[in-house]
């Protein structure tokens, strides 16, 4: 199973997002320092979930980091996060 699929599964199970994008950006970092060359090291998350209601940006990021702690301790080198509630995201959610 790919890291992308593992991340998607964990986030969907725990946060029940209205929208979830897991974008693999590893190809943009090929050959850079810290890039293991696995093709699964750099990701961007765009996630909209009611689970973020009442949480600060820092609390949202910490929650996601906790959910993905095993992946972040291993194969993921970088993770960019955009985490919003449906109200913050507007009608496109």
N, C-alpha and C positions, 0 to 999 in steps of 0.2 A: 504494500500500500504506500502511496506517495505521502510525503509530508503535507502537501496541500490537502489531500483527502483526510488525513488524520486531524489536521487543524480544523477543517470544515466540520467534521463530525463532532469534535469536542465542543466547538463554539455553538453549533446548532443544538446539541443536547442540553447544554447548560444555560445558554442565553436566549434560546428560542427567538432568534432575530427575525424582524420583519424583512430585512434585506442583509445579505452577506456576500461580500466579494473578497475572495482570497486570490490575490494577484501575485504570480511568481515573477519577480523582477531579476532573478539570478543572472539571466543572460546579459543584463546591463552592467554587471559587475565582474564578468569573467576576466580573470587575470589580475584583478586588483588584490592588494594585500588583504588577507583575512578571508578571501573567497576560496573555499575548498575545491572548487571546480566540479561539484556534484550536480549542479543544475538545480539544487534545492536549498539555497542558503539565504536568499534575500526575498522578503515578501512584504506586500502592502495589504493591510486589512481595511476595508470599508464596511462598517457594521452598524446597523440600526436596530436597537432593541429597547424595549420598555425596562429591561433590567438596569439600564443606566440612569433611570429617573432618580433625581435627588443626589446623584453622585457628581463629584468634581471631575474634571478631566484627568487629574492624577489618579483618583480612585478608579476610574474606568480603565485606565491603562494598567494599573496594578491588578485589577480583576482579570483582565485578559492575560497578562503576564503569568498570573498564578494558574490559570486554566491551561496555558501552554508551557508551563515550566519545564517539563521533560524535553520538549522539542527545543526550547531556548537554551537548555543546558547542553544540547547535543549539536544537531545538524544545522540549526538556524543561526546565522551570523547577524542578520539585521531584520528588524520588524518595524515597519512604519504603520501607525494606527490612526484611523479616523473612527471615533465612536460617538454616536449620537442617539438621542431618543427619536421616535417617529415625529414628535412635535417639532423638534429642532431641525429635522431633515426636510420637513414640509410635505407637500402632496405627492412627490415622486416615490415616497417609501411605500 
